[in-house]
């Protein structure tokens, strides 16, 4: 039980997660991501309400995401989930693209 | 909370109340229906604006009441639904919370379950859709998970009824056990725990009583939960020790993690869940979405997405209204048969007003409600098909760009589309919108999407006043004016009454599924029955009032002598309250180009828009003419100018929707004043616009 409760990185398939970039090093908003690209969420710009809401859908810093489709609104893959992120929100999610 | 007396027929078993919770697409409704059968009613809880459905079943001598909480992703106070779910559990104190989860998407769904556990209620985890998880090659060790979460777990296949009996057994067993309230056991890590242990003693010093362990309050305060923060501020004051300690804690967490506490806490929950799942769930490759992704390549493609969407909608609604025609005619015939049977068997000359009340008031009123039912059933079937197959989420994705410009949600598009058929089911379809602001602003502008019942009015006037080649453009123009006003009004509402950040669209894109017939039927039936039950009675009363207004008082026999039936009907209507209102309003309505006949016919049209045509026939001594009736068109041409005709159509488009719509708005918004705002606001708007058009048109006419 004890080892379960430690902080566990959720992006096991991405290897060990980097700690969130402190100074916006190479971060872009989801809006600038193309279909097929993967990235790690770094920060969510918005009030606590928005942060908690996105967290409840599985989007929070440290999580690895893949853009399935980007046409203003975005279809995002998080593990085995697909989420739609509306136009108003894509620019609020900052990510660090994978090489 | 209802006080429950021990019912001796229970044989001493205590009655049990359970709350059913889960993510919106966890299959919660299916399980609710499977548990309770048809024993539903709408529960009333103080402060609850969102409807809470309630049902019950008996199991092993226990009478179990099931409260179906709104589907939510979390228990923050972010939306009305979330607040309802949380407040219900905290204040109504159910014996057990059954949390329904999609087994094939466990980690995300457990996030909600964990938050219920944090509320210190006994939780039973219902792992629904376990067949899909199994097919995916997912092997879940439920007994291990059950130990991690300290909660009983039941595997289910909701739509097949597999596991239901076990669920019932578990509910009863868990409710029989003593559950000492205990604080949550999720450890949020050393730093957060240190802050919590600083905050908790501070909270214990105060007079706060949230009926729950201070640990929960402390977590919520760190998370910045608005409703808890406001509560603490109210009780302890802005400058209390608790709040200054909280400020320091938030700062320390920010510095230490480089992230806000809400992120760190969400992380802690996911960390716990994901750790547990790693141990207990054996996952094979990702397969669930490969097929879905390929279908989406086509259905959400930039070029074909919208045409396919519009094509599908057109097909679906065309089918709905074409198929709806037949049963509608049957119902109309049935009711006219009932009316004529009553008329024929009624003894000659005995209590004639009574006969008229029954035939023209009650039977016509009930018929007026039931005639809507086939279309509503079919429309809800169509919506259920879209939702259950997973296409609805794609539609919202496709339309999000366009709707975002109006300040509405991608999903608002569906009710608007339905509105072109009939506004009533459209208003009921606004339930699919999560935020109340979106729901209300969509609801209020829906009548502007010109419904099918208004078409006969346009057909009548356009046919009478405009040359062949102008007819189609004219009709298009009326519809487009409606859409334009709706868009402007929606923006206006979003900027004033329903101010605030546009509800961000974040939603699950479930994999495509073949809907089950049973599931479709359940969804359809639930909604259709709700319409009949909720709107039915009120509408019958309204149509009786309108019947009185258009038939009383009666002119003396001498006034009708020597007149034929059509003329007599005209005299009777103009003598009635409606006729008098029409005449007395003539000075008010003259500036928009209406004479008393038009106004009188409009009063009758409140019952249903298409009645306007029949009423126009009567006031013009032609009997109940149809929209294509040439004599009526002839009369209209003699009396009105094309400008007036246009103004009448405009007024019918914008002004107060039919009584059924107003009642539906009232019932769906939960408050009469929204319905009143819709009715009065739209009528005023109609008056202003028609006034400008008529006076402007007259002016241009004079100049030219």
Interface residues (C-beta under 8 A of the other chain):
Chain A: X1 X3 X4 X5 X6 X7 X8 X10 X12 X19 X20 X22 X44 X48 X49 X50 X51 X52 X53 X54 X55 X56 X57 X58 X59 X60 X61 X62 X68 X69 X71 X72 X73 X75 X77 X79 X80 X81 X82 X83 X84 X85 X86 X87 X88 X89 X92
Chain B: X73 X74 X76 X78 X104 X105 X107 X108 X111 X112 X148 X186 X187 X189 X223 X224 X226 X258 X259 X260 X262 X263 X266 X267 X268 X270 X271 X272 X274 X275 X276 X278 X279 X286 X288 X289 X292 X293 X296 X300 X302 X305 X393 X396 X397 X400 X401 X404 X409 X410 X502 X504 X505 X506 X507 X508 X509 X510 X511
